C-alpha cells in the first residue's frame, strides 16, 4: 500500500510522507458501510523508524483517510484548498441552475401574462372610449365640431365587431 497522506508517529515523532510504500494488513470494519454499499477498510502498518503499529481507516464520505491510532495526520493545506475550490464550483453550479430555473419560470409567467392581456384587449374597449362617452354626454356644452369628431371616432370603434360596446354607449350613440 502507498500512503495517501503524511503522518507523524506518536512514539518516535518520525514523519512518514505521502507516497511511502508499506506492507500492510487490511481489515473490513464491522458495520462500516457508507450509503449501504461502499465498504470501510482499516489498514495496519508499522513505523519505519520504531516499528510501532499505526492504524488508518478509510473515510468514503469525505474521500479521504482517518488516522485511528499510533500516529497523527499532518495538516495538508493544499487538500483543504482543493476541497474549498470544489465547494465553490458546486455552489456556483447550484446558483446557476437556480437562476436558470427562475428565469424559465419568469419567462413562462410573462408569456402567460402577455397572452391574458391580449385576450382581454380583444374583449374591451380602449380607455379613451369611456372618455368619449363622457364627452358625448355633454351635448349642449361641446362645440359642434368637437361633438361631430367624437361621434365619428366612436362610430368607427363601435363598427369593430370583436369588441363589445360599453353599457352607456346606446345613450350617447343617438346624439
Backbone as a ProteinNet text record, in pm:
[ID]
protein_1_A
[PRIMARY]
XXXXXXXXXXXXXXXXXXXXXXXXXXXXXXXXXXXXXXXXXXXXXXXXXXXXXXXXXXXXXXXXXXXXXXXXXXXXXXXXXXXXXXXXXXXXXXXXXXXXXXXXXXXXXXXXXXXXXXXXXXXXXXXXXXXXXXXXXXXXXXXXXXXXXXXXXXXXXXXXXXXXXXXXXXXXXXX
[TERTIARY]
84.8	0	89.3	39.6	110.4	30.3	94.9	25.4	-31	-151.2	-214.3	-204.7	-143	-127.1	-4.8	47.3	163	116.9	184.2	151.1	278.3	259	371.2	350	449.5	442.2	437.2	345.6	332.9	445.6	508.3	614.6	747.6	792.2	925.1	922.5	809.4	799.5	846.3	866.9	912.2	797.6	828.1	729.9	736.4	621	610.6	532.1	598	544.7	448.6	371.5	274.8	350.4	297.7	359.4	457	480.2	569.6	500	574.2	516.1	535.4	429.6	430.6	363.6	407	329.9	233.1	106.2	7.1	-94.8	-170	-278	-410.4	-497.5	-626.7	-735.7	-829.8	-938.2	-1067.8	-1176.3	-1308	-1357.2	-1408.9	-1461.8	-1601.9	-1627	-1757.4	-1862.6	-1968.7	-2076.1	-2033.8	-1925.4	-1876.4	-1909.4	-2030.7	-2072.8	-2118.9	-2074	-2117.4	-2222.6	-2339.5	-2454.6	-2497.7	-2464.3	-2511.6	-2433.1	-2349.1	-2281.2	-2129.5	-2077.4	-1933.3	-1873.9	-1780.2	-1720	-1613.5	-1598.3	-1495.1	-1387.9	-1261.8	-1149.8	-1059.2	-987.7	-888.2	-754.9	-648.3	-515.1	-420.1	-345.7	-246.6	-108.1	-18.8	119.7	211	341.9	438.6	523.7	564	652.1	787.7	846.5	974.5	1091.8	1072.4	1180.5	1175.6	1057.6	1049.1	963.2	903.8	818.8	692	644.3	516.7	403.7	294.3	182.2	97.9	69.1	-12.3	-138	-251.2	-378.6	-446	-486	-555.5	-684.8	-792.1	-922.5	-969.7	-1037.1	-1090.2	-1210.2	-1228.8	-1342.1	-1407.9	-1495.1	-1552.9	-1643.7	-1698.5	-1785.9	-1708.6	-1584.1	-1501.2	-1394.9	-1398.6	-1299.2	-1158.5	-1134.3	-1006.8	-981.3	-873.1	-839.2	-837.8	-863.1	-861	-759.7	-669.9	-573.1	-643.9	-645.4	-714.6	-623.7	-504.9	-416.5	-271	-180.6	-38.7	25.2	-52.7	3.5	-95.8	-48.9	-137.1	-123	-234.9	-231	-174.9	-93.5	-34.1	-132.3	-140.3	-230.7	-176.8	-262.7	-223.9	-308.2	-252.1	-332.1	-378.1	-303.3	-343.9	-468.3	-486	-605	-729.3	-717	-832.7	-864.1	-759.7	-783.6	-856.9	-818.5	-888.3	-1034.2	-1059.6	-1197.1	-1276.6	-1214.9	-1284.1	-1315.8	-1222	-1246.2	-1360.1	-1361.3	-1469.6	-1603.6	-1604.8	-1728	-1774.9	-1681.6	-1718.1	-1774.8	-1712.5	-1763.1	-1902.8	-1924.1	-2056.3	-2160.3	-2123.3	-2215.8	-2245.3	-2142.6	-2163.6	-2256.6	-2237.6	-2324.6	-2468.2	-2484.9	-2619.7	-2687	-2611.9	-2667.5	-2706.8	-2622.4	-2653.4	-2780.1	-2794.5	-2914.2	-3038.1	-3026.8	-3140.9	-3179.5	-3079.8	-3109.2	-3173.8	-3125.7	-3183.4	-3329.1	-3358.5	-3496.9	-3585.4	-3533.1	-3610	-3637.9	-3537.2	-3556.2	-3659.8	-3657.1	-3756.6	-3897	-3911.1	-4042.5	-4090.4	-3999.8	-4036.8	-4077.2	-4003.6	-4037.6	-4174.4	-4200.3	-4330.7	-4441.8	-4418.3	-4518.3	-4543.6	-4437.4	-4454.3	-4529.6	-4500.2	-4571.4	-4720	-4749.6	-4889.9	-4960.5	-4892.3	-4949.9	-4975.8	-4881.6	-4899	-5018.3	-5032.2	-5145.2	-5278	-5281.9	-5404.2	-5437.1	-5335.4	-5359.4	-5413.5	-5360.6	-5411.3	-5557.7	-5591.4	-5730	-5821.8	-5779.3	-5860.9	-5873.5	-5768.1	-5774.8	-5869.8	-5893.1	-5986.2	-6131.4	-6156.6	-6293.4	-6326.8	-6234.2	-6259.2	-6233.4	-6301.7	-6275.2	-6150.8	-6080.7	-5968.3	-6016	-5926.9	-5963.3	-6021.3	-5977	-6025.3	-6170.7	-6227.7	-6368	-6457	-6422.6	-6500.7	-6496.3	-6381.2	-6372.2	-6459.2	-6464.3	-6551.9	-6697.8	-6735.4	-6873.5	-6908.7	-6819.2	-6848.3	-6852.5	-6766.3	-6770.8	-6902.4	-6947.8	-7071.6	-7194.8	-7183.7	-7297.8	-7323.4	-7222.8	-7240.6	-7275.6	-7395.9	-7437.1	-7430.5	-7487.1	-7505.3	-7377.5	-7291.3	-7173.2	-7057.7	-7057.1	-6948.1	-6972.2	-6866.4	-6881.2	-6918.6	-6981.7	-7035.6	-6926.7	-6811.7	-6706.1	-6647.7	-6628	-6572.6	-6673	-6801.8	-6903.8	-6911.4	-6903.8	-6907.9	-6783.2	-6668.4	-6544.8	-6552.2	-6605.9	-6622.6	-6716.9	-6827.6	-6925.1	-6864.8	-6787.6	-6726.7	-6625.4	-6543.2	-6444.6	-6513.6	-6620.8	-6694.7	-6762.9	-6820.4	-6883.1	-6781.4	-6659.9	-6556	-6518.5	-6514.2	-6481.6	-6594.1	-6718.3	-6831.7	-6851.5	-6798.2	-6812.3	-6723.5	-6621.9	-6537.3	-6620.5	-6650.7	-6743.5	-6683.4	-6549.8	-6488.6	-6495	-6530.5	-6537.2	-6682	-6705.1	-6840.1	-6847.8	-6955.8	-6974.3	-7007.1	-6962.1	-6996.8	-7147.1	-7192.1	-7335.4	-7397.6	-7325.5	-7383.8	-7361.4	-7320	-7297.3	-7429.1	-7536.8	-7665.3	-7717.2	-7696.1	-7746.1	-7677.7	-7547.4	-7477.2	-7469.3	-7491.9	-7480.6	-7592.8	-7700.9	-7812.7	-7796.4	-7688.8	-7668.7	-7650.7
-117.4	0	123.6	229	355.6	456.4	526.5	623.1	737.1	776.8	885	1018.4	1018.2	1142.7	1131	1243.6	1246	1228.3	1136.7	1112.5	1124.1	1146.1	1153.7	1049.1	967.1	860.6	923.4	873.3	925.7	877.6	763.7	709.6	782.1	789.4	844.6	981.3	1027.5	1158.2	1158.8	1041.5	1029.6	1064.8	1144.3	1175.8	1068.5	1016	920	992.2	1016.8	1107.5	1038.4	1119.1	1073.2	1004.9	891.6	817.7	710.7	697.6	594	458.9	359	225.3	141.8	66.3	-18.1	-150.3	-252.8	-376	-357	-383.7	-360.2	-473	-473.9	-570.3	-495.1	-547.1	-482.9	-558.1	-482.3	-543.7	-469.7	-543.8	-481.4	-432	-310.7	-254.6	-310.4	-368.7	-426.6	-315.3	-329.9	-230.3	-102.3	-105.6	16.3	18.6	50.8	69.2	212	273.4	410	401.1	455.9	452.8	309.8	216.3	80	-6.2	51.1	-32.9	-12	96.6	123	76.9	-17.3	-74.6	19.3	14.3	90.6	-7.5	25.9	-62.4	2.6	-84.6	-39.8	-101.5	-20.2	-66.1	-56.1	-165.1	-170.3	-175.9	-86.5	-92.4	-43.3	-55.5	-23.3	96.1	173.4	288.3	236	303.6	259.3	286.5	369.2	403.5	319.4	312.7	245.5	120.5	85.8	-33.4	-29.5	88	99.9	78.8	20.5	-6.8	120.2	150	265.9	214	277.1	231.3	348.2	320.6	420.2	357.2	434	385.2	472.2	411.4	488	570.4	685.9	775.6	809.3	720.2	742.8	865.6	909.6	1027	1151.7	1163.6	1280	1247	1125.9	1080.3	1096.4	1044.3	1062.1	944.1	953.6	855.8	924.7	846.5	897.5	814.8	882.5	813.3	775.6	645.4	598.7	593	535.7	524.8	513.8	548.8	534.8	650	738	848.9	964.9	1076.5	1192.2	1235	1272.9	1318.3	1458.8	1481.6	1612.6	1699.9	1826.9	1919.3	1946	1926.1	1948.7	2062	2182.6	2297.2	2288.2	2220.2	2211.7	2125.6	2025.8	1942.4	2019.1	2103.8	2183.3	2289.4	2342.1	2441	2377.1	2250.8	2180.7	2157.5	2120.5	2096.8	2226.4	2337.1	2466.3	2506.6	2482.4	2514.7	2430.2	2300.7	2214.1	2260.6	2301.4	2351.7	2477.8	2567.8	2690.7	2659	2562.5	2524	2464	2378.4	2317.9	2425	2519.1	2627	2713.7	2741.3	2822.5	2750.7	2619.5	2542.4	2542.2	2525.3	2524.9	2660.2	2767.9	2901.5	2923.3	2877.6	2892.6	2814.8	2694.2	2615.4	2682.9	2737.3	2806.4	2928.7	3005.8	3124.2	3085.2	2975.6	2929.3	2890.4	2816.9	2776.3	2897.9	2994.8	3116.1	3193.7	3202.7	3273.6	3203.9	3070.8	2997.1	3019.8	3015.8	3040.2	3181.2	3278.2	3417.1	3436.8	3374.1	3383.5	3322.3	3207.3	3142.7	3230.3	3288.8	3376.2	3499.2	3558.6	3676.8	3642	3525.2	3483.6	3463.2	3399.8	3377.9	3510.8	3602.8	3734	3810.2	3803.6	3871.1	3812.2	3679.8	3615.1	3657.3	3665	3709.2	3852.7	3937.8	4078	4087.2	4004.3	4004.7	3962.4	3857.7	3810.1	3917.9	3982.4	4088	4208.7	4240.6	4357.9	4334.2	4211.4	4182.5	4205.5	4190.6	4199	4333.2	4423.7	4551.5	4668	4775.4	4898.7	4964	5041.4	5116.4	5215.4	5263.5	5352.7	5485.2	5531.8	5661.8	5657.3	5537.1	5526.5	5576.3	5542.2	5590.2	5742.4	5799.3	5945.6	6004.3	5935.2	5980.7	5976.7	5872.2	5858.2	5972.1	6004.2	6114.2	6248	6266	6391.2	6404	6291.4	6295.9	6316.7	6287.5	6308.3	6457.2	6540.6	6686.3	6744.3	6723.3	6763.8	6915.1	6984.8	7128	7207.7	7158.7	7235.1	7221.2	7116.6	7096.3	7176.5	7230.3	7292	7185.5	7225.6	7134.1	7048.5	7107.4	7032.8	6922.8	6952.2	6851.5	6739.4	6774.7	6673.6	6580.6	6634	6551.9	6462.7	6518.3	6441	6324.1	6349.5	6243.9	6136.3	6177	6079.8	5993.9	6054.9	5978.3	5876.7	5918.8	5824.6	5714.2	5748.3	5648.8	5550.6	5599.2	5512.2	5415.8	5466.1	5380.1	5268.8	5300.5	5198.6	5098.1	5144.4	5053.7	4959.9	4994.9	4907.2	4783.7	4788.2	4671.3	4567.5	4453.9	4355.1	4272.1	4268.2	4184.3	4248.5	4376.7	4443.7	4465.7	4467	4492.3	4637.5	4700.9	4841.2	4852.7	4962.4	4980.5	4998.9	4985.2	4987.6	5122.7	5233	5364.3	5409.1	5318.1	5350.3	5383.1	5317.2	5335.6	5476.9	5529.9	5661.9	5769.6	5761.8	5869.5	5847.1	5724.3	5697.4	5764.6	5789.4	5852.3	6002.2	6058.1	6202.8	6247.6
0	0	0	-58.3	-60.8	21.1	111.3	196.6	112.9	145	70	142.8	261	336	425.6	468	555.4	699.4	774.2	914.3	997.9	1128	1221.9	1330.4	1350.7	1451.1	1590	1675.2	1811.2	1902.9	1872.9	1958.3	1936.7	1811.9	1786.1	1719.4	1670.9	1606.9	1462.9	1406.8	1268.4	1173.3	1070.1	966.7	859.2	825.8	715.4	607	496.5	395.2	299.5	238.8	139.6	25.5	-18.1	-127.6	-81.9	51.1	102.4	91.6	40	22	148.6	182.4	300.8	270	344.1	351	466.8	442.4	548.2	551.1	658.7	675.8	660.7	576.3	550.8	624.3	682.8	758.6	724.9	707.4	688.5	824	828.1	952.2	972.4	1091.9	1121.2	1126.8	1047.8	1044.2	976.3	905.1	840.4	693.3	661.7	522.8	505.6	399	368	259.3	285.7	194.6	160.7	248.8	233.5	136.6	51.9	-46.7	-50.4	2	-0.6	131.3	122.6	243	299.1	431	500.7	544.5	516.5	549	652.1	725.9	823	781	781.9	741.9	860.7	884.8	992	926.8	967.6	921	1032.4	1011.9	1116.2	1076	1178.2	1157.5	1107.5	1011.9	954.9	1048.6	1149.5	1242	1370	1436.5	1567.4	1566.4	1454.5	1436.9	1522.2	1560.2	1631.6	1531.2	1580.2	1490.2	1469.7	1343.2	1304.9	1235.9	1262.8	1208.1	1134.9	1010.7	927.6	877.1	874.8	829.2	712.4	617.1	503.8	548.1	483.8	511	377.6	327.2	194.4	187.1	298.6	297.4	256.1	302.1	268	164.8	107.8	10.4	64.9	182.8	249.2	341.7	420.6	523.1	658.5	764.2	900.9	979.6	1051.6	1135.9	1265.1	1297.2	1417.2	1538.5	1522.5	1639.4	1594.4	1686.9	1664.7	1590.7	1534.3	1456.4	1455.3	1406	1383.8	1239.1	1180.5	1042.1	1033.7	933.1	912.7	835.2	871.3	802	662.7	563.5	424.5	367.7	362.7	319.9	175.2	90.4	-49	-64.6	21.5	10.1	54.3	158.8	200.2	96.5	31.9	-73.7	-190.6	-222.9	-330.4	-294.3	-170.4	-124.8	-131.2	-87.4	-92.2	-236.3	-328.5	-468.7	-524.7	-488.6	-534.9	-478.9	-350.5	-290.6	-360.7	-392.3	-463.1	-600.3	-670.1	-801.7	-791.1	-691.1	-672	-640.2	-551.7	-517.3	-638.1	-718.7	-838.5	-936.4	-950.6	-1039.6	-987.5	-856.8	-798.6	-817.2	-795.5	-815	-960.2	-1052.7	-1194.4	-1230.1	-1174.9	-1202.2	-1145.4	-1023.6	-963.4	-1045	-1089.6	-1171.1	-1302.7	-1362.8	-1488.1	-1468.6	-1360.6	-1333.6	-1306.1	-1229.4	-1201.5	-1329.7	-1417.2	-1543.8	-1630.7	-1632.1	-1710.9	-1656.4	-1523.7	-1463.5	-1493.3	-1482	-1507.2	-1652.7	-1744.6	-1886	-1913.1	-1852.5	-1870.6	-1812.8	-1695.2	-1634.9	-1720.2	-1775	-1860.1	-1988	-2044.9	-2166	-2136	-2024.1	-1986.7	-1959.9	-1893.4	-1866.2	-1995.7	-2089.2	-2218.7	-2293.7	-2288.3	-2355.1	-2291.9	-2161.2	-2092.1	-2129.6	-2137	-2175.5	-2317.6	-2408.3	-2545.2	-2551.1	-2476.5	-2475.1	-2417.8	-2310.3	-2251	-2341.9	-2416.3	-2503.7	-2620.3	-2659.6	-2767.8	-2725	-2594.5	-2545.6	-2481.8	-2474	-2408.2	-2503.8	-2477.2	-2548.9	-2490.4	-2568.6	-2512.6	-2407.4	-2326.5	-2216.7	-2265.9	-2380.8	-2426.8	-2471.9	-2494.9	-2534.5	-2421.2	-2298.6	-2184.8	-2177.1	-2210.2	-2212.8	-2323.6	-2438.9	-2547.7	-2504.4	-2434.7	-2389.1	-2293.6	-2201.9	-2108.9	-2181.6	-2283	-2361.3	-2436.4	-2493.6	-2571.9	-2483.3	-2356.6	-2269	-2242.8	-2263.3	-2251.3	-2387.4	-2435.7	-2570.8	-2590.1	-2497.4	-2517.5	-2492.2	-2411.5	-2373.1	-2472.4	-2558.6	-2653.3	-2780.6	-2838.1	-2969.8	-3072.7	-3178.2	-3278.4	-3343.9	-3377.4	-3446.5	-3357	-3229.5	-3137.3	-3116.9	-3105.6	-3086.9	-3207.6	-3328.5	-3450.6	-3459	-3424.4	-3425.5	-3325.9	-3207.9	-3107.8	-3157.8	-3219.8	-3270.3	-3380.3	-3470.7	-3580.1	-3527.1	-3434.2	-3380.2	-3300.6	-3229.7	-3154.5	-3248.9	-3359.1	-3458.7	-3518.7	-3545.3	-3602.4	-3504.7	-3377.5	-3277.2	-3261	-3267.8	-3248.8	-3367.1	-3484.5	-3600.9	-3590.5	-3505.9	-3483.4	-3408.1	-3473.8	-3418.6	-3304.4	-3294.6	-3191.9	-3054.2	-3047.4	-2918	-2878.5	-2753	-2702.6	-2660.1	-2697.1	-2661.4	-2514	-2449.3	-2309.3	-2290.7	-2167.7	-2137.1	-2170.2	-2147.9	-2173.5	-2317.2	-2407.3	-2548.3	-2618.7	-2582.8	-2651.1	-2627.4	-2507.5	-2476	-2559.4	-2573.4	-2640.9	-2790.9	-2837.5	-2980.3	-3059.2	-2993.5	-3061.7	-3078	-3036.2	-3044.1	-3187
[MASK]
+++++++++++++++++++++++++++++++++++++++++++++++++++++++++++++++++++++++++++++++++++++++++++++++++++++++++++++++++++++++++++++++++++++++++++++++++++++++++++++++++++++++++++++++

